[in-house]
Amino acid sequence: MNALRPYLATFSARFQLMLQYRAAALAGFATQCWWGGIKVMIYAAFFGAAGAAAHAPISLSQTITYTWLAQGFLSLNPWTGDPDVAAKVRTGAVGYDRLRPVDAYGWWYVNAAAWMTARAAPRSAMMFALTGIIFPIVGLGAWAWAPPAGVAAALLFSLSMILVVLLSSAIVMLINICVAATLTDRGVNNLVAPVAILLTGNLIPLPLFPDWARTALFIQPFAGVVDIPFRIYFGQLTGTMALAGVGLQVFWILVLGGLGRLWLGRVMDRLQVQGG
Amino acid sequence: MPQILVEGLAKTYRVAEREPGAWGAVTGLFHRRWRTIEALKGVGFSMERGELVGLIGPNGAGKSTTIKILSGILRPSAGRCEVDGLVPWLQRVQHVARIGVVFGQRTQLWWDLPVIEGFDLLAAIYRVPPAQYRATRDQMVGLMRLEKLLDQPVRQLSLGQRMRCEIAAAMLHDPSILFLDEPTIGLDAPSKLAVRDFVSTLNRERGVTVILTTHDMHDIEALARRVIVIGNGTILADSPYEALRAGVLAERRLCVDFAEDAPVIDIPGVEERARDGRALELAFDPAIIAAPTLIARITADHAVEDIHVDEPAIEEVITRFYQLHGAEEA
């Protein structure tokens, strides 16, 4: 327990700190509702077109649930590096991080995890309250965030969401390390954001991509952040395929985590601390 | 066995050079020219447990680089360094658990957290046992008179208040060595005194080894018995403070207010330094002419209203020392 004390304390401090930003949470929630609404209407039009619904691998109501889930858990998407790391690298305060008797990778990792979960928690709760509870009550059930496919799906979804945090933090760490190596977050954030939006399935659910691309999209690491857990949730990914999905999440956590750890060691050896 | 041992420490940086202008930016995309900067060229010294050493030198001399290597932040290009038997950059985690570091120009506390929560978090990060943490924290809070600051978020503190909290924060895990990189920069006089007092107490009563860099010579005067002067990446002097002062600073000043316009004084071993109407400032070497003799000769020939002997300011001495060694900022 004592070995984990620095990391648990850091996670809890950062989590509480991020929860303070209530105005940001409300603004983010409003934006996510707006985009969610637009996407839901576009999908309705798309599915309504002649013949489209019959061939679609997921139904309109599944697509709507996918969309609300994606909007609610948007903050778990690894679009950018941790802004704290970028600020520390820019000011040279990163030197202080080197003075802490902790594993450098592990410490930034728990920071990234806390940063993402603390933003996702209130936003996803608000999103579920609105689209999962209020929508059905006011007669908008057809547009609602539907309940999970069953108990097994719900349990596996919960496990998969924990893996989402771990995987997403590992990807954020790679962005962080790139920021530390290049001394700015502009370039890498601009590069990663569009790739992540597309490959996670956040922009368009991955099952709606052409057939030939689907296997490749399933096995690439970003699928484990959005597509795999959400399809488990509404029962489109079941049995062996669901387990394969969770297995892929674990696989990418280990590979990207290991890669980040090696890379961070090399970057820190070459570190040049700014100023002073 | 010295606690800190440094031998032939060197650090070179590679800096990308760019041709000026827009065309330079474009060619820089394809072909980079690199320039090597030698921040340290073979620095060596050793320190015993409980020593308090002042590290001084002009901007860019290599003071901070030395501190950053000793504290494990940077890896040197060459040379040897052991602190308590550990090589800082190889055994970083073990090493940093035993040292405390304060950079005067940065903060190690969390901007948005109240001071006390930052302290708690640091104690957790350093795995300080709770009972020991409470004891050390209360002691530091008492010494630095931080009681009223503990509940305030760090961003609301004045620089002086913050720096007192910073040094206390660096002591929470009871380190045996304290590195202070310009801890008094930008502080007002009372805050400077408080910081000096605190550092002196830590060194005297807890036996903490202290390395202090500063541009404020009063810090050195008040705290350091031993001074290392660093310039152009090498050590220019390593001596007791008094010896450094006596060596570069034998010179005395005589300030005289005459009853009429200041006359020209022509006495061997005496030089005019400044003149303003009836006031005259003379520099003299007491080894050539003693102060009483000089005063007697001047008052014998001229009507004098006021007279006093002065020592040049320490800043002036150090500047002269840097000039002597060609160590002014490049």
Interface residues (C-beta under 8 A of the other chain):
Chain A: N2 R5 P6 L8 A9 T10 A13 L17 Q20 T91 G92 A93 G95 Y96 R98 L99 R100 P101 V102 D103 D269 L271 Q272 V273 G275 G276
Chain B: Y13 S64 K68 S71 G72 I73 L74 R75 R92 V93 Q94 V96 A97 I99 V101 F103 Q105 R106 T107 Q108 W110 D112 L113 E117 D120 L121 A124 I125 Y126 R127 D181 E182
